[in-house]
Amino acid sequence: MNYKFFAQNKTRTPQTQPIPGREKEMIQGRSGGYMFKAGLWQNLRRCLLIGTAQSTYYAGKQELTNEFANVLGQAIAENPERVAAEIVYASDGRAINNSAPIFALVLLSMGEAPEAKHAFQKIFPKVVRTASHFYEWLSYTKSVRGFGKIVRAAGQRWLTRENVKELAYQLLKYQQRQGFSHRDALRLFHVKPSTEEHNQLFQWVTQGWENLPKTAPSEALSQIWWYEWLKRHPEQAHEAIAKGRLTHEMAAPVGKMDKQAWQLLFNDMPIGAMLRNLGSLTELGVLRSDHRKNLDKVEKVLNSRDHLRKGRIHPIDVLKALKTYQSGGKLGRSQKTWEPIPRIVDILEKALELSFDVLQPTGKVFLHAIDVSGSMSYYSVSSIGLTCCEIATTMALATAKAEKNYVIRGFAENFRDLNISAQDSFSSAIAKANNQNFGGTDASVAYDWMIKHKFKADVVCFWTDCESWAGRRHPSQALAEYRRKVNPNVKAVYITLAPYQISLVDPQDPLSWDMAGFDPGAPRLIQMLATGEL
């Protein structure tokens, strides 16, 4: 008879049970497994970066957003200035889109403390940057809280900004969204023009121009003048675009658009619009394999870190553009079809790598464990169906491409060789991961594999939704054994890609970190953790 089994049980607890003595620190996830509780501020950052407007495998969007609102309420009551800082952090090109930060901004304005009201007023222009954001903010405000004094003051300031030319650009480019028009906003907030240029702009918004002036009333209103001129001369789109510097949102609804018109738009097209219109420009013939000049311009814009950063282009925006473009029109909302140009696919692959923030190689050894369980294939985070597994693979590969010493594998109920290396394109890596995307979830199998093979990693990165339930022991217990047997100084980083209130990180472990997913800066932060800079 042997009682070894009883001694082993002290360090092995099925994931469907809490670790003995740690019950108060753990909660049961929706999958049935027990994980540690994520902290209030970690939860807030996850929700802001990832968003809760999409249902996941384990929870619907209503449930997730209720949790988000509760987390926001607690955080605002505790420290509204810190909440404001988190909102700005997420809004500055780090969140998957600006919707979650705008929603949080509305709830911040509802905080009872004067500090919350002040924080809302201070960060409003940093979050609500475009008229599209403004309409979205109006929509949430109407639904959640109504238009009180603090809201009216914010709206009035936004609509009476000093730079009239910039304001005119926004009012012309986005004339209505979310059930609101600028005429509605001016009337709602009782906006009074502070200058004659403001007065002329607001008159155009509310009354239009029945009689077109012979020339633009001022330089600030020149785009509006050319827009109105094009409405009366739709066949003159080329002249209006060239002289009025109209964008496609301004010209296309009122002018007769042909290939030359789109060429003129392309010449000055902002990076975001270029990403969204690559398929249309290919279908129209503006982009062709034998038109090197235009392809050179696409490369110059999309393969520039500065352009990507200044345009607040999120890696998921690039991944979405890559997947849509490769489909030839089968994905997305476009009714057009096109034959993808190989060079543009290559440019998008490079742009995706550049959109992440990375350092030079650290010389450390990394093991990337990508969650390829079934739940990761169900969770879509964009309108064209990018799954959590695809994004996890993309982020892991971007991190690996910055290093020389790494292994990339997938975990479900076992630890799988995905046959992915830094030489893979993002497209080929995603295809390989998708082929292995099934099964239950047990994050501990990564440590089991490393123990068995005596693989000495400096950093282990898990890219996961954190719902681990199928193992015979908890990941933290497996990590403890790995440290005893292989590397006592290994660091573990769990990049959480779903807005859940759970964590695989033992809060008593100083060498483990939980990071919110979808942050373009995640690879760089992981490198800094590896070298001890953080």
RODO-2510 file (C-alpha; in nm, 4 decimals, decimal comma):
residues 534
     n   res          X          Y          Z
     1     m     0,0000     0,0000     0,0000
     2     n     0,1200     0,3504    -0,0867
     3     y    -0,0136     0,6867     0,0350
     4     k     0,1675     0,8942    -0,2269
     5     f    -0,1693     0,9841    -0,3813
     6     f    -0,2673     1,1746    -0,0660
     7     a     0,0523     1,3774    -0,0604
     8     q     0,0123     1,4600    -0,4296
     9     n    -0,3374     1,5916    -0,3686
    10     k    -0,1878     1,8753    -0,1618
    11     t    -0,0444     2,0204    -0,4821
    12     r    -0,3110     1,8969    -0,7239
    13     t    -0,6637     2,0336    -0,7183
    14     p    -0,9051     1,9762    -1,0071
    15     q    -0,9854     2,3043    -1,1780
    16     t    -1,3544     2,2472    -1,1057
    17     q    -1,2721     2,3026    -0,7360
    18     p    -1,1076     2,5992    -0,5606
    19     i    -0,7574     2,5504    -0,4218
    20     p    -0,7884     2,4525    -0,0508
    21     g    -0,7221     2,7516     0,1717
    22     r    -0,7637     2,9966    -0,1200
    23     e    -1,1421     2,9771    -0,1520
    24     k    -1,1999     3,3454    -0,0711
    25     e    -0,9625     3,4519    -0,3467
    26     m    -1,1274     3,2431    -0,6170
    27     i    -1,4553     3,2458    -0,8075
    28     q    -1,6161     2,9955    -1,0387
    29     g    -1,6039     3,0985    -1,4023
    30     r    -1,8864     3,0480    -1,6449
    31     s    -1,7136     2,7340    -1,7758
    32     g    -1,7313     2,5696    -1,4326
    33     g    -1,3611     2,6071    -1,3520
    34     y    -1,2330     2,8055    -1,0554
    35     m    -1,0007     3,0983    -1,1209
    36     f    -0,8655     3,3830    -0,9110
    37     k    -1,0645     3,7049    -0,8951
    38     a    -0,9353     3,9780    -1,1245
    39     g    -0,9017     4,3127    -0,9490
    40     l    -1,1298     4,6095    -1,0035
    41     w    -0,8816     4,8080    -1,2112
    42     q    -0,7750     4,5079    -1,4152
    43     n    -1,1415     4,4435    -1,4952
    44     l    -1,1904     4,8059    -1,5959
    45     r    -0,8956     4,8061    -1,8355
    46     r    -1,0089     4,4776    -1,9931
    47     c    -1,3570     4,6103    -2,0579
    48     l    -1,2262     4,9376    -2,2015
    49     l    -0,9749     4,7717    -2,4333
    50     i    -1,1790     4,4697    -2,5395
    51     g    -1,5338     4,6029    -2,5140
    52     t    -1,8481     4,4170    -2,4135
    53     a    -2,0727     4,4853    -2,7138
    54     q    -2,0113     4,1376    -2,8596
    55     s    -2,1356     3,8151    -2,7023
    56     t    -1,8717     3,5565    -2,6121
    57     y    -1,8933     3,1775    -2,5927
    58     y    -1,9807     3,1935    -2,2228
    59     a    -2,1806     3,5170    -2,1893
    60     g    -2,4139     3,7470    -2,3815
    61     k    -2,3380     4,1122    -2,4505
    62     q    -2,6153     4,2305    -2,2153
    63     e    -2,4679     4,0351    -1,9240
    64     l    -2,1135     4,1468    -2,0021
    65     t    -2,2152     4,5130    -2,0337
    66     n    -2,4056     4,4997    -1,7050
    67     e    -2,0848     4,3768    -1,5422
    68     f    -1,8905     4,6533    -1,7191
    69     a    -2,1318     4,9171    -1,5870
    70     n    -2,1029     4,7771    -1,2333
    71     v    -1,7229     4,7788    -1,2519
    72     l    -1,7300     5,1377    -1,3799
    73     g    -1,9630     5,2434    -1,0998
    74     q    -1,7344     5,0964    -0,8329
    75     a    -1,4222     5,2456    -0,9896
    76     i    -1,5792     5,5917    -1,0294
    77     a    -1,6856     5,5901    -0,6657
    78     e    -1,3340     5,4885    -0,5575
    79     n    -1,1175     5,7086    -0,7813
    80     p    -1,2787     5,9045    -1,0679
    81     e    -0,9482     6,0608    -1,1772
    82     r    -0,7960     5,7163    -1,2273
    83     v    -1,1030     5,6103    -1,4255
    84     a    -1,0572     5,9152    -1,6475
    85     a    -0,6921     5,8229    -1,7064
    86     e    -0,7915     5,4670    -1,8016
    87     i    -1,0542     5,5963    -2,0456
    88     v    -0,8002     5,8209    -2,2187
    89     y    -0,5436     5,5372    -2,2265
    90     a    -0,7906     5,3085    -2,4002
    91     s    -0,9238     5,5750    -2,6347
    92     d    -0,5786     5,6681    -2,7646
    93     g    -0,5654     5,3927    -3,0286
    94     r    -0,5411     5,1034    -2,7802
    95     a    -0,9045     4,9920    -2,7524
    96     i    -1,0458     4,7706    -3,0260
    97     n    -1,2610     5,0749    -3,1102
    98     n    -1,3698     5,3916    -2,9306
    99     s    -1,7158     5,2702    -2,8288
   100     a    -1,6262     5,1344    -2,4843
   101     p    -1,4333     5,4508    -2,3844
   102     i    -1,7244     5,6686    -2,5004
   103     f    -1,9717     5,4552    -2,3038
   104     a    -1,7450     5,4829    -1,9970
   105     l    -1,7256     5,8597    -2,0471
   106     v    -2,1047     5,8817    -2,0211
   107     l    -2,1056     5,6849    -1,6944
   108     l    -1,8211     5,9010    -1,5596
   109     s    -2,0391     6,2080    -1,6155
   110     m    -2,2976     6,0450    -1,3881
   111     g    -2,0567     6,0139    -1,0949
   112     e    -2,1882     6,1776    -0,7787
   113     a    -1,8587     6,3290    -0,6626
   114     p    -1,7513     6,6694    -0,8008
   115     e    -1,4206     6,5049    -0,8980
   116     a    -1,6074     6,2796    -1,1398
   117     k    -1,7786     6,5750    -1,3099
   118     h    -1,4479     6,7604    -1,3359
   119     a    -1,2691     6,4544    -1,4766
   120     f    -1,5440     6,4115    -1,7383
   121     q    -1,5106     6,7735    -1,8526
   122     k    -1,1306     6,7497    -1,8654
   123     i    -1,1050     6,4400    -2,0832
   124     f    -1,4116     6,4941    -2,3046
   125     p    -1,2230     6,6443    -2,6042
   126     k    -0,9532     6,3742    -2,5775
   127     v    -1,2117     6,0986    -2,6184
   128     v    -1,4771     6,2620    -2,8388
   129     r    -1,2447     6,3640    -3,1198
   130     t    -1,4622     6,3319    -3,4311
   131     a    -1,8228     6,4064    -3,5164
   132     s    -1,8797     6,0308    -3,5392
   133     h    -1,7686     6,0009    -3,1747
   134     f    -1,9899     6,2986    -3,0912
   135     y    -2,2997     6,1318    -3,2350
   136     e    -2,2206     5,8079    -3,0512
   137     w    -2,1807     6,0003    -2,7254
   138     l    -2,5165     6,1719    -2,7865
   139     s    -2,6833     5,8361    -2,8448
   140     y    -2,5484     5,6797    -2,5239
   141     t    -2,6226     5,9945    -2,3246
   142     k    -2,9842     6,0010    -2,4393
   143     s    -3,0315     5,6334    -2,3507
   144     v    -2,8476     5,6259    -2,0174
   145     r    -2,8731     5,9613    -1,8439
   146     g    -3,0344     6,2482    -2,0345
   147     f    -2,9048     6,5969    -2,1133
   148     g    -2,8310     6,7757    -1,7881
   149     k    -2,6197     7,0828    -1,7218
   150     i    -2,2791     6,9116    -1,7441
   151     v    -2,3724     6,7396    -2,0710
   152     r    -2,4986     7,0608    -2,2270
   153     a    -2,1777     7,2405    -2,1315
   154     a    -1,9651     6,9666    -2,2935
   155     g    -2,1751     6,9704    -2,6095
   156     q    -2,1607     7,3486    -2,6368
   157     r    -1,7821     7,3528    -2,5998
   158     w    -1,7386     7,0832    -2,8641
   159     l    -1,9594     7,2703    -3,1126
   160     t    -1,7947     7,6092    -3,0542
   161     r    -1,4292     7,5060    -3,0728
   162     e    -1,1960     7,7842    -3,1742
   163     n    -1,0699     7,6171    -3,4926
   164     v    -1,3676     7,6741    -3,7239
   165     k    -1,2037     7,5037    -4,0230
   166     e    -1,1546     7,1833    -3,8250
   167     l    -1,5118     7,2027    -3,6941
   168     a    -1,6483     7,2598    -4,0453
   169     y    -1,4566     6,9538    -4,1670
   170     q    -1,6189     6,7365    -3,8987
   171     l    -1,9688     6,8740    -3,9561
   172     l    -1,9391     6,8189    -4,3304
   173     k    -1,7755     6,4760    -4,3188
   174     y    -2,0223     6,3254    -4,0691
   175     q    -2,3547     6,4991    -4,1248
   176     q    -2,5611     6,2470    -3,9322
   177     r    -2,5125     5,9276    -3,7333
   178     q    -2,6852     5,7284    -3,4587
   179     g    -3,0205     5,9000    -3,5201
   180     f    -2,8795     6,2524    -3,4722
   181     s    -2,7856     6,5303    -3,7124
   182     h    -2,5820     6,8414    -3,6353
   183     r    -2,8986     7,0465    -3,6682
   184     d    -3,0405     6,8381    -3,3830
   185     a    -2,7265     6,8951    -3,1743
   186     l    -2,7244     7,2730    -3,2265
   187     r    -3,0873     7,2954    -3,1212
   188     l    -3,0460     7,0528    -2,8320
   189     f    -2,7568     7,2461    -2,6795
   190     h    -2,8834     7,5967    -2,7701
   191     v    -2,5437     7,6772    -2,9183
   192     k    -2,4665     8,0451    -2,9729
   193     p    -2,1995     8,1331    -3,2306
   194     s    -1,8939     8,2999    -3,0789
   195     t    -1,7631     8,4455    -3,4080
   196     e    -1,9027     8,5408    -3,7472
   197     e    -1,7439     8,2284    -3,8993
   198     h    -1,9229     8,0144    -3,6417
   199     n    -2,2458     8,1958    -3,7280
   200     q    -2,2038     8,1256    -4,1004
   201     l    -2,1225     7,7601    -4,0316
   202     f    -2,4265     7,7128    -3,8089
   203     q    -2,6514     7,8828    -4,0636
   204     w    -2,5356     7,6287    -4,3223
   205     v    -2,6045     7,3426    -4,0785
   206     t    -2,9552     7,4604    -3,9906
   207     q    -3,0725     7,6236    -4,3146
   208     g    -2,8381     7,5138    -4,5924
   209     w    -2,7450     7,7456    -4,8780
   210     e    -3,0415     7,8097    -5,1055
   211     n    -2,8281     8,0445    -5,3124
   212     l    -2,4644     7,9498    -5,3511
   213     p    -2,2277     8,2450    -5,2902
   214     k    -1,9933     8,3231    -5,5770
   215     t    -1,6977     8,2361    -5,3556
   216     a    -1,6492     8,0721    -5,0165
   217     p    -1,7389     8,3106    -4,7311
   218     s    -1,4041     8,2296    -4,5703
   219     e    -1,1133     7,9849    -4,5908
   220     a    -1,2627     7,7923    -4,2981
   221     l    -1,5791     7,7247    -4,5019
   222     s    -1,4116     7,6500    -4,8362
   223     q    -1,4772     7,2737    -4,8223
   224     i    -1,8447     7,3374    -4,7541
   225     w    -1,8589     7,5781    -5,0487
   226     w    -1,7093     7,3173    -5,2832
   227     y    -1,9462     7,0517    -5,1476
   228     e    -2,2436     7,2774    -5,2201
   229     w    -2,0995     7,3607    -5,5636
   230     l    -2,0667     6,9894    -5,6412
   231     k    -2,4304     6,9289    -5,5411
   232     r    -2,5255     7,1770    -5,8156
   233     h    -2,2668     7,0440    -6,0638
   234     p    -2,2421     6,6678    -5,9906
   235     e    -2,0703     6,6014    -6,3226
   236     q    -1,7786     6,8253    -6,2105
   237     a    -1,6566     6,5900    -5,9371
   238     h    -1,2958     6,6065    -6,0570
   239     e    -1,2731     6,9830    -6,0129
   240     a    -1,4526     6,9835    -5,6769
   241     i    -1,2307     6,7102    -5,5339
   242     a    -0,9076     6,8638    -5,6628
   243     k    -0,9792     7,2244    -5,5644
   244     g    -1,1975     7,1644    -5,2598
   245     r    -0,9921     6,8749    -5,1185
   246     l    -1,3124     6,6850    -5,0537
   247     t    -1,2999     6,3400    -4,8948
   248     h    -1,4916     6,0434    -5,0313
   249     e    -1,7558     6,0874    -4,7572
   250     m    -1,8202     6,4377    -4,8908
   251     a    -1,7941     6,3815    -5,2653
   252     a    -1,9381     6,0352    -5,3262
   253     p    -2,2963     6,1075    -5,2048
   254     v    -2,3422     6,4091    -5,4338
   255     g    -2,0988     6,3772    -5,7258
   256     k    -2,0737     6,1485    -6,0268
   257     m    -1,7816     5,9259    -5,9365
   258     d    -1,5604     5,7547    -6,1904
   259     k    -1,2117     5,6059    -6,1834
   260     q    -1,0426     5,9456    -6,2161
   261     a    -1,2494     6,0872    -5,9313
   262     w    -1,1393     5,8014    -5,7074
   263     q    -0,7796     5,8526    -5,8188
   264     l    -0,8020     6,2124    -5,7025
   265     l    -0,9490     6,0996    -5,3685
   266     f    -0,6761     5,8380    -5,3351
   267     n    -0,4046     6,1011    -5,3766
   268     d    -0,4989     6,2621    -5,0414
   269     m    -0,6735     5,9710    -4,8719
   270     p    -0,6180     5,9424    -4,4940
   271     i    -0,4742     5,6144    -4,3712
   272     g    -0,7990     5,4907    -4,2137
   273     a    -0,9968     5,5509    -4,5315
   274     m    -0,7242     5,3839    -4,7367
   275     l    -0,7421     5,0697    -4,5220
   276     r    -1,1196     5,0530    -4,5587
   277     n    -1,1231     5,1166    -4,9349
   278     l    -0,8423     4,8959    -5,0676
   279     g    -1,0949     4,6538    -5,2146
   280     s    -1,3031     4,9243    -5,3802
   281     l    -0,9932     5,0939    -5,5198
   282     t    -0,8803     4,7606    -5,6655
   283     e    -1,2232     4,6909    -5,8160
   284     l    -1,2263     5,0373    -5,9751
   285     g    -0,8788     4,9880    -6,1219
   286     v    -0,7125     5,2664    -5,9234
   287     l    -0,4946     4,9965    -5,7689
   288     r    -0,3485     4,7532    -6,0227
   289     s    -0,0490     4,5228    -6,0227
   290     d     0,1051     4,7264    -6,3055
   291     h     0,0396     5,0687    -6,1466
   292     r     0,3568     5,0903    -5,9421
   293     k     0,3145     5,4566    -5,8404
   294     n    -0,0148     5,3963    -5,6588
   295     l     0,1132     5,0760    -5,4983
   296     d     0,4223     5,2637    -5,3821
   297     k     0,1950     5,5181    -5,2156
   298     v    -0,0024     5,2448    -5,0377
   299     e     0,3242     5,0986    -4,9127
   300     k     0,4575     5,4375    -4,8016
   301     v     0,1438     5,5085    -4,5971
   302     l     0,0582     5,1665    -4,4546
   303     n     0,4143     5,0553    -4,3849
   304     s     0,4997     5,3595    -4,1755
   305     r     0,4930     5,3300    -3,7961
   306     d     0,4374     5,7066    -3,7732
   307     h     0,1369     5,6994    -4,0062
   308     l    -0,0128     5,4010    -3,8215
   309     r     0,0335     5,5647    -3,4824
   310     k    -0,0870     5,9117    -3,5831
   311     g    -0,3915     5,7571    -3,7497
   312     r    -0,4629     5,5561    -3,4322
   313     i    -0,4746     5,2412    -3,6436
   314     h    -0,5330     4,9408    -3,4194
   315     p    -0,3767     4,6070    -3,5237
   316     i    -0,7247     4,4565    -3,5410
   317     d    -0,8174     4,7225    -3,7998
   318     v    -0,5242     4,6035    -4,0113
   319     l    -0,6081     4,2361    -3,9548
   320     k    -0,9669     4,3064    -4,0573
   321     a    -0,8482     4,4872    -4,3701
   322     l    -0,6134     4,1985    -4,4543
   323     k    -0,8829     3,9339    -4,4127
   324     t    -1,1396     4,1386    -4,6064
   325     y    -0,9003     4,2204    -4,8908
   326     q    -0,7836     3,8609    -4,9290
   327     s    -1,1479     3,7492    -4,9535
   328     g    -1,1943     3,9497    -5,2752
   329     g    -1,5225     4,0920    -5,1455
   330     k    -1,6697     3,7777    -4,9898
   331     l    -1,6333     3,9241    -4,6399
   332     g    -1,7532     4,2579    -4,5071
   333     r    -2,0323     4,4868    -4,6211
   334     s    -1,9000     4,5755    -4,9657
   335     q    -2,1117     4,4652    -5,2606
   336     k    -1,8057     4,4817    -5,4845
   337     t    -1,5706     4,2010    -5,5822
   338     w    -1,2052     4,2211    -5,6803
   339     e    -0,8995     4,0111    -5,7537
   340     p    -0,6550     4,0672    -5,4645
   341     i    -0,3180     4,2104    -5,5643
   342     p    -0,0356     4,0064    -5,4053
   343     r     0,1755     4,3136    -5,3300
   344     i    -0,1093     4,4737    -5,1326
   345     v    -0,1482     4,1531    -4,9310
   346     d     0,2252     4,1725    -4,8545
   347     i     0,1914     4,5398    -4,7573
   348     l    -0,0942     4,4564    -4,5200
   349     e     0,1063     4,1733    -4,3645
   350     k     0,3910     4,4162    -4,2962
   351     a     0,1503     4,6835    -4,1695
   352     l     0,0072     4,4322    -3,9231
   353     e     0,3522     4,3618    -3,7825
   354     l     0,4334     4,7348    -3,7622
   355     s     0,1057     4,8191    -3,5870
   356     f     0,2293     4,6449    -3,2719
   357     d     0,4716     4,8211    -3,0412
   358     v     0,7890     4,6126    -3,0040
   359     l     1,1535     4,6572    -2,9053
   360     q     1,4729     4,5018    -3,0315
   361     p     1,5237     4,1297    -2,9470
   362     t     1,5763     4,0766    -2,5741
   363     g     1,7736     3,7512    -2,6021
   364     k     1,5306     3,5815    -2,3636
   365     v     1,3561     3,2489    -2,4304
   366     f     0,9797     3,2762    -2,4786
   367     l     0,7109     3,0117    -2,4885
   368     h     0,3830     3,1298    -2,6387
   369     a     0,0807     2,9205    -2,5434
   370     i    -0,2200     3,0092    -2,7612
   371     d    -0,5623     2,9044    -2,6375
   372     v    -0,7063     2,6981    -2,9252
   373     s    -0,9997     2,5538    -2,7306
   374     g    -1,3485     2,5595    -2,8798
   375     s    -1,4598     2,8750    -2,6980
   376     m    -1,1896     3,0784    -2,8745
   377     s    -1,3364     3,0009    -3,2161
   378     y    -1,6891     3,1064    -3,1160
   379     y    -1,6011     3,4517    -2,9838
   380     s    -1,6003     3,6994    -3,2756
   381     v    -1,4747     4,0500    -3,2120
   382     s    -1,5529     4,2264    -3,5389
   383     s    -1,8184     4,2542    -3,8051
   384     i    -1,6292     4,0208    -4,0388
   385     g    -1,5945     3,7445    -3,7818
   386     l    -1,2384     3,7707    -3,6521
   387     t    -1,2291     3,5090    -3,3774
   388     c    -1,0510     3,5381    -3,0469
   389     c    -0,8229     3,2529    -3,1571
   390     e    -0,7223     3,4414    -3,4724
   391     i    -0,6414     3,7561    -3,2775
   392     a    -0,4526     3,5580    -3,0124
   393     t    -0,2443     3,3957    -3,2860
   394     t    -0,1759     3,7332    -3,4462
   395     m    -0,0621     3,8929    -3,1205
   396     a     0,1539     3,5937    -3,0246
   397     l     0,3200     3,5887    -3,3672
   398     a     0,3840     3,9639    -3,3578
   399     t     0,5621     3,9171    -3,0250
   400     a     0,7578     3,6164    -3,1540
   401     k     0,8664     3,8015    -3,4695
   402     a     1,0512     4,0497    -3,2471
   403     e     1,2552     3,7722    -3,0817
   404     k     1,5028     3,4986    -3,1817
   405     n     1,4350     3,2362    -2,9149
   406     y     1,0752     3,1211    -2,8931
   407     v     0,8298     2,8339    -2,9218
   408     i     0,4652     2,8773    -3,0279
   409     r     0,2189     2,6022    -2,9384
   410     g    -0,1539     2,5727    -2,8754
   411     f    -0,3364     2,4478    -2,5688
   412     a    -0,6817     2,2989    -2,5252
   413     e    -0,7088     1,9741    -2,3280
   414     n    -0,3570     1,8981    -2,4558
   415     f    -0,0544     2,0990    -2,5720
   416     r    -0,0429     2,0988    -2,9521
   417     d     0,2274     2,1736    -3,2048
   418     l     0,0754     2,4362    -3,4328
   419     n     0,3756     2,4328    -3,6652
   420     i     0,3942     2,8133    -3,6476
   421     s     0,7219     3,0048    -3,6671
   422     a     0,8225     3,3673    -3,7112
   423     q     0,8711     3,2915    -4,0808
   424     d     0,4961     3,2414    -4,1163
   425     s     0,2814     3,5183    -4,2523
   426     f    -0,0009     3,6201    -4,0241
   427     s    -0,2435     3,4644    -4,2720
   428     s    -0,0688     3,1274    -4,2733
   429     a    -0,0325     3,1264    -3,8932
   430     i    -0,4047     3,1958    -3,8499
   431     a    -0,4890     2,9140    -4,0901
   432     k    -0,2713     2,6724    -3,8922
   433     a    -0,4288     2,7745    -3,5612
   434     n    -0,7803     2,7469    -3,7045
   435     n    -0,7080     2,3885    -3,8080
   436     q    -0,6374     2,3038    -3,4416
   437     n    -0,9130     2,5185    -3,2886
   438     f    -1,1272     2,2720    -3,0883
   439     g    -1,1575     2,0966    -2,7528
   440     g    -1,1845     2,1756    -2,3816
   441     t    -0,9537     2,4123    -2,1944
   442     d    -0,6655     2,3266    -1,9612
   443     a    -0,3932     2,5907    -1,9337
   444     s    -0,1808     2,3683    -1,7077
   445     v    -0,0841     2,1402    -1,9994
   446     a     0,1698     2,4004    -2,1162
   447     y     0,3630     2,3587    -1,7913
   448     d     0,3262     1,9790    -1,8083
   449     w     0,4922     1,9824    -2,1515
   450     m     0,7746     2,2093    -2,0351
   451     i     0,8392     1,9894    -1,7318
   452     k     0,8429     1,6736    -1,9410
   453     h     1,0833     1,8227    -2,1958
   454     k     1,2821     2,0264    -1,9400
   455     f     1,2191     2,3321    -2,1569
   456     k     1,3798     2,6269    -1,9788
   457     a     1,1769     2,9349    -2,0687
   458     d     1,2430     3,2820    -1,9325
   459     v     0,8880     3,3958    -2,0048
   460     v     0,5699     3,1961    -2,0677
   461     c     0,2926     3,3911    -2,2428
   462     f    -0,0644     3,2631    -2,2399
   463     w    -0,3032     3,4165    -2,4954
   464     t    -0,6436     3,3144    -2,3652
   465     d    -0,9977     3,3984    -2,2547
   466     c    -0,8939     3,2645    -1,9087
   467     e    -1,1748     3,0076    -1,8880
   468     s    -0,9684     2,7007    -1,7878
   469     w    -1,1685     2,4124    -1,6408
   470     a    -1,0618     2,0710    -1,7750
   471     g    -0,7383     2,0085    -1,5858
   472     r    -0,6550     1,7859    -1,2907
   473     r    -0,4708     2,0752    -1,1290
   474     h    -0,4697     2,4522    -1,1487
   475     p    -0,2216     2,6353    -1,3744
   476     s    -0,0691     2,8053    -1,0687
   477     q     0,0008     2,4628    -0,9157
   478     a     0,1603     2,3402    -1,2389
   479     l     0,3703     2,6584    -1,2548
   480     a     0,4937     2,5950    -0,8994
   481     e     0,6096     2,2455    -0,9997
   482     y     0,7819     2,3826    -1,3103
   483     r     0,9718     2,6300    -1,0957
   484     r     1,0786     2,3539    -0,8569
   485     k     1,1981     2,1222    -1,1322
   486     v     1,3148     2,3416    -1,4220
   487     n     1,3419     2,7190    -1,3776
   488     p     1,2691     2,8884    -1,0438
   489     n     1,2850     3,2343    -1,2022
   490     v     1,0450     3,1880    -1,4924
   491     k     0,7973     3,4702    -1,5494
   492     a     0,4383     3,4038    -1,6544
   493     v     0,2240     3,6517    -1,8447
   494     y    -0,1453     3,5873    -1,9086
   495     i    -0,2900     3,8061    -2,1829
   496     t    -0,6653     3,7963    -2,1288
   497     l    -0,8696     3,8385    -2,4479
   498     a    -1,2226     3,8373    -2,3041
   499     p    -1,3864     4,0878    -2,0646
   500     y    -1,4355     3,8365    -1,7816
   501     q    -1,3770     3,9012    -1,4105
   502     i    -1,1438     3,6043    -1,3663
   503     s    -0,7679     3,5537    -1,3789
   504     l    -0,5272     3,2619    -1,3992
   505     v    -0,2667     3,4653    -1,2098
   506     d    -0,2050     3,3767    -0,8462
   507     p    -0,2162     3,7187    -0,6713
   508     q     0,0568     3,5957    -0,4326
   509     d     0,2981     3,5274    -0,7210
   510     p     0,5310     3,8257    -0,7827
   511     l     0,6536     3,6751    -1,1111
   512     s     0,3132     3,6435    -1,2795
   513     w     0,1168     3,9174    -1,4537
   514     d    -0,2310     3,9557    -1,5991
   515     m    -0,2555     4,1887    -1,8992
   516     a    -0,5634     4,3124    -2,0806
   517     g    -0,5760     4,1896    -2,4374
   518     f    -0,6007     4,3744    -2,7704
   519     d    -0,3499     4,6374    -2,6539
   520     p    -0,1033     4,7112    -2,9392
   521     g     0,1580     4,7768    -2,6714
   522     a     0,1290     4,4277    -2,5212
   523     p     0,4316     4,2822    -2,7065
   524     r     0,6547     4,5665    -2,5876
   525     l     0,5297     4,5351    -2,2292
   526     i     0,6025     4,1615    -2,2388
   527     q     0,9566     4,2336    -2,3591
   528     m     1,0055     4,4868    -2,0787
   529     l     0,8841     4,2333    -1,8221
   530     a     1,1279     3,9807    -1,9671
   531     t     1,4257     4,2137    -1,9224
   532     g     1,3183     4,3402    -1,5801
   533     e     1,2464     4,6966    -1,6946
   534     l     0,8998     4,6671    -1,5407
***
